[in-house]
Amino acid sequence: MNPDALRTVPLTYPEVGGTRAALPDGYHHVHESAVIGVGAEDFERAEHVLLHWDMHRRAGLRVRSTHEEAVEGAVVILRLGPGPLAVTAPCRVVYRIDEPGRSGFAYGTLPGHPERGEERFAIELGDDGRVRVVVDAFSTGGSALARLGGPANRAVQRWITRRYLGAFTHTARARRPS
């Protein structure tokens, strides 16, 4: 599957941008977060990991993208699993977050993805100096087979979300004990 061929293909769900506010009804919702560091340096490191697809790679996914960085319109094809048994998940970045103390993006599913929906990833620098990664998503089965696998699909989604959060464990600068 060629990511360039998916640049203009319609997304597989109507609520594009639905992760900007309250997640739409009729879907399974995910909201997970973790503190991953403290201060501006940790924020910048985490931002780079997120925006350059390294979070996905560290979570064990193979990544092919039209862009080295997650920018609006970028198509990314994620693969999990060995060879011909791998699950392929094509997505397109639907918006980018570039705010003081907050950076990230959301992507939506394209045809061939086992789910239908959108996922947002953000790195946030709080007023207390803590750096947090936040994952918000809404999804439902994208095919009859995926819908039949409901509980198993949710387990895989929880597993990969934990892997995303864990991808930042080596991002924070090393600290000496006090």
Wavefront OBJ file of the C-alpha trace (Angstrom):
o trace
v 0.000 0.000 0.000
v 1.428 3.344 -1.068
v 0.766 6.287 1.303
v 0.832 8.788 -1.596
v -2.130 7.003 -3.204
v -4.251 7.758 -0.103
v -3.767 11.557 -0.003
v -7.211 12.315 -1.458
v -9.171 9.221 -0.429
v -12.101 10.124 1.861
v -11.806 9.338 5.560
v -14.014 6.489 6.803
v -16.062 8.481 9.352
v -18.103 11.702 9.157
v -17.035 13.447 12.407
v -13.682 14.730 11.127
v -12.057 16.848 13.826
v -14.265 15.228 16.469
v -11.356 14.945 18.918
v -11.152 18.762 19.231
v -13.970 18.828 21.807
v -16.412 16.360 23.382
v -16.008 13.040 21.592
v -18.979 12.092 19.384
v -21.628 9.637 20.565
v -21.957 6.194 19.021
v -18.299 5.251 19.357
v -15.987 3.655 21.901
v -14.023 6.442 23.620
v -10.441 6.440 24.901
v -8.909 9.041 27.213
v -5.509 8.161 28.673
v -2.620 10.265 29.880
v 0.677 9.988 31.712
v 3.204 12.360 33.212
v 6.402 11.836 31.237
v 8.737 14.566 32.444
v 9.230 18.016 33.906
v 10.156 21.294 32.235
v 10.680 22.798 28.813
v 13.498 20.426 27.783
v 11.381 17.336 28.447
v 8.467 18.971 26.599
v 10.649 19.606 23.542
v 12.057 16.067 23.562
v 8.591 14.530 23.862
v 7.239 16.828 21.162
v 9.937 15.606 18.764
v 9.215 11.950 19.604
v 5.519 12.483 18.926
v 5.672 14.634 15.812
v 8.308 12.514 14.033
v 6.395 9.210 14.398
v 8.891 7.879 16.967
v 6.111 7.219 19.497
v 4.581 4.802 16.998
v 7.916 3.157 16.224
v 8.764 2.790 19.931
v 5.331 1.215 20.446
v 6.340 -1.523 17.985
v 4.652 -0.293 14.810
v 6.239 -0.037 11.401
v 5.664 3.427 9.944
v 5.471 4.612 6.325
v 4.444 8.214 5.832
v 4.244 10.831 3.135
v 5.985 13.232 5.541
v 8.771 12.826 8.106
v 6.717 14.940 10.504
v 3.026 14.722 11.393
v 1.586 17.689 9.489
v -1.981 18.249 8.376
v -2.659 16.105 5.312
v 0.195 13.651 5.948
v -0.749 10.043 5.290
v 0.738 7.374 7.510
v 0.460 3.623 7.131
v 1.037 1.771 10.382
v 1.698 -1.962 10.477
v 1.694 -4.272 13.466
v 2.640 -7.919 13.358
v 4.800 -10.181 11.234
v 4.875 -10.168 7.433
v 1.656 -11.202 5.715
v -0.141 -11.509 9.074
v 0.461 -7.832 9.899
v -2.487 -5.560 10.531
v -2.334 -2.480 8.314
v -3.810 0.783 9.571
v -3.782 3.714 7.106
v -4.537 7.167 8.550
v -4.369 10.823 7.534
v -3.489 13.718 9.831
v -6.629 15.872 10.053
v -5.209 18.662 12.204
v -2.106 19.743 14.029
v -1.838 21.325 17.485
v 0.748 24.117 17.786
v 0.017 26.154 20.911
v 2.216 27.471 23.705
v 2.752 24.502 26.038
v 0.722 22.137 23.854
v 1.703 20.264 20.699
v 0.371 17.299 18.785
v -1.934 16.078 16.065
v -4.973 13.980 15.285
v -5.342 11.452 12.543
v -8.383 9.777 11.074
v -8.867 6.351 9.581
v -8.722 5.627 5.869
v -10.078 2.634 3.917
v -8.201 -0.517 4.905
v -7.970 0.437 8.593
v -9.669 -2.150 10.836
v -11.422 0.655 12.764
v -13.324 3.828 11.866
v -12.601 6.962 13.868
v -10.048 9.479 15.019
v -7.203 9.606 17.514
v -5.522 12.690 18.986
v -2.063 12.713 20.569
v -0.882 15.735 22.538
v 2.118 16.725 24.610
v 1.219 19.282 27.279
v 3.402 21.391 29.558
v 1.351 22.211 32.659
v 1.572 25.314 34.831
v 3.269 23.098 37.430
v 6.018 22.220 34.919
v 4.882 18.631 34.427
v 4.944 17.251 30.906
v 2.050 14.984 30.063
v 1.177 12.896 27.013
v -2.570 12.668 26.332
v -4.356 10.252 23.993
v -8.023 10.797 23.097
v -9.886 8.706 20.552
v -13.246 7.603 19.283
v -13.641 4.466 17.184
v -15.824 1.619 16.093
v -15.229 -1.460 13.948
v -14.502 -0.576 10.350
v -15.441 -3.953 8.896
v -17.856 -6.745 9.780
v -14.929 -8.806 11.065
v -13.687 -5.936 13.248
v -17.193 -5.362 14.637
v -17.452 -9.054 15.532
v -14.148 -8.808 17.392
v -15.485 -6.002 19.673
v -14.016 -6.984 23.072
v -10.792 -8.263 21.487
v -10.460 -5.028 19.503
v -10.842 -2.985 22.706
v -8.148 -5.088 24.383
v -5.774 -4.433 21.473
v -6.623 -0.722 21.613
v -5.864 -0.590 25.369
v -2.613 -2.473 24.782
v -1.404 -0.178 21.990
v -2.443 2.942 23.948
v -0.321 1.748 26.898
v 2.547 1.178 24.451
v 2.105 4.738 23.119
v 2.279 6.160 26.647
v 5.267 3.960 27.460
v 7.100 5.162 24.341
v 8.077 8.280 26.280
v 9.761 6.593 29.251
v 13.248 7.288 27.902
v 12.411 10.775 26.652
v 12.859 12.717 29.883
v 16.389 13.819 30.693
v 18.252 11.732 33.244
v 18.059 13.182 36.748
v 20.403 12.681 39.654
v 18.789 11.563 42.887
v 18.448 14.393 45.426
l 1 2 3 4 5 6 7 8 9 10 11 12 13 14 15 16 17 18 19 20 21 22 23 24 25 26 27 28 29 30 31 32 33 34 35 36 37 38 39 40 41 42 43 44 45 46 47 48 49 50 51 52 53 54 55 56 57 58 59 60 61 62 63 64 65 66 67 68 69 70 71 72 73 74 75 76 77 78 79 80 81 82 83 84 85 86 87 88 89 90 91 92 93 94 95 96 97 98 99 100 101 102 103 104 105 106 107 108 109 110 111 112 113 114 115 116 117 118 119 120 121 122 123 124 125 126 127 128 129 130 131 132 133 134 135 136 137 138 139 140 141 142 143 144 145 146 147 148 149 150 151 152 153 154 155 156 157 158 159 160 161 162 163 164 165 166 167 168 169 170 171 172 173 174 175 176 177 178
